[in-house]
Amino acid sequence: MIESKHFRCYYKKEFPVDEYGRPGGLYSLVDLPIAKYEVLHRPGVVIEVEESNKTYLVRDEENHYWEFWVPKDDVSVGEIDDDDI
């Protein structure tokens, strides 16, 4: 059996946001126009590490269907968490 480790993290990524500061566009079911693009700090879980590109595959903690490749410089990693995955 392969044992994997997942780490809780906070990541930064630029999202389109609506007038209330919530992720909008394709990241929302609300039909509000995109007001601007903003870098948001969000909680997530590191799923995979790509050493050659220096990136992490991060799954968003609030919206589990969001997965992004994020540069390591934009991710702060916390404790190990294998229970939530």
N, C-alpha and C positions, 0 to 999 in steps of 0.2 A: 504494500500500500504506500502511495506517495503521500508524504506529510507536507502540507503547505502552511505557511504563516501569512496572516493578513494583519496589517498594521492600520490602526486608526490614524487619521491625518486631517490637516486643514490645507486646502489648496486654494490658489488664486487663479481665476480664469476670467477672461472678458466675455460678458454676456450682453445681449440686447435687453434693455430694461424698459418697463412701461413708466408712466408718469408717477407711479407710487414706489418705484425702486425695486419692483419684483422682476424676476427673469421673464422675458416676454418672447414674442416671435414664436419659433418652433418649440420653445421650452415651456410654453404655457397653453392652457385651454381657453384662456380668457381672450376675447376678441377686442383687445385694446391696441392702439398703435404703439410702435416702438418710439420712445422719447429720445433715447440716447444709448450709447454703449458704455458700459462701466465694468471695472474689474471688481468682482465680488469674491469675498473670502467665505468658503463653504466647508462644512465637515464632510469627510469621506473616508473611504477605506482603500488602501493600496492593494491592488489585485496582482499586479505583475510589474517587474522591473526590467527595463531594457538598457543594459549597460552601455552598448555601443552608441546609442542616441542620447544617453543620460536623461531618460524620461521614466515616469511612472504611469501605469494604467490605473486610474483612480475611478472608483464607483462612488457616486454621490450618496450620502447617507440619507437624505430626505427623499430623493427620487431615485430609487434603485435601478431604474432602466437607463439612467444617464451614466455613461462611461466615457472618459476622456484621457488622451495621452497628454500629460502635463510635464513640463521641464522640472527637473529635480530642484532647481532654485526656487520654484513657486510652490513647493510642497514642504510642510513641516510635519514630520512623522512622530507619532506618539507610541503608546503601548501596543503589545500584540493582542489581537482580538480574533479568535477563530470561531466564536459562538454565533456571531451575527450573519455569517455567510452561508 
